[in-house]
Amino acid sequence: MKRPTKKKLTRREWTPADLRVLKKHSKDRTPVSRISKEMKRTAGSLRQKALVLGIGLGHQR
C-alpha cells in the first residue's frame, strides 16, 4: 500500500503590508478563521504573530 505524500511546509516572511492587514483585522475584531482564509496563513501562525506584536486577535478576548 502506498503512503500518502506529506505536503512540504514553506514559511513565508511577514511583510509590512501583512502586518498592517493583521492589525486592521485586530482592530475590527474579525474572527481568526476569516483572517486565516484571506491571508492564506494558519490560525496558529496568526495568533503567534499577534502575541509577538502584543495585539489581540479574534472577536473573543
Contacts in CASP RR format, 6 or more apart in sequence:
PFRMAT RR
TARGET T0000
AUTHOR 0000-0000-0000
METHOD contacts of the structure
MODEL  1
MKRPTKKKLTRREWTPADLRVLKKHSKDRTPVSRISKEMKRTAGSLRQKA
LVLGIGLGHQR
12 41 0 8 1.000
14 49 0 8 1.000
18 39 0 8 1.000
19 49 0 8 1.000
19 53 0 8 1.000
21 38 0 8 1.000
21 39 0 8 1.000
22 35 0 8 1.000
22 39 0 8 1.000
22 46 0 8 1.000
22 49 0 8 1.000
22 50 0 8 1.000
22 53 0 8 1.000
22 55 0 8 1.000
22 57 0 8 1.000
23 53 0 8 1.000
23 55 0 8 1.000
25 35 0 8 1.000
25 57 0 8 1.000
25 58 0 8 1.000
26 50 0 8 1.000
26 55 0 8 1.000
26 56 0 8 1.000
26 57 0 8 1.000
26 58 0 8 1.000
29 58 0 8 1.000
29 59 0 8 1.000
29 61 0 8 1.000
30 58 0 8 1.000
30 59 0 8 1.000
31 58 0 8 1.000
31 59 0 8 1.000
32 43 0 8 1.000
32 46 0 8 1.000
32 47 0 8 1.000
32 57 0 8 1.000
32 58 0 8 1.000
33 43 0 8 1.000
35 46 0 8 1.000
35 57 0 8 1.000
35 58 0 8 1.000
36 42 0 8 1.000
36 43 0 8 1.000
36 46 0 8 1.000
39 46 0 8 1.000
46 57 0 8 1.000
47 57 0 8 1.000
50 56 0 8 1.000
50 57 0 8 1.000
END
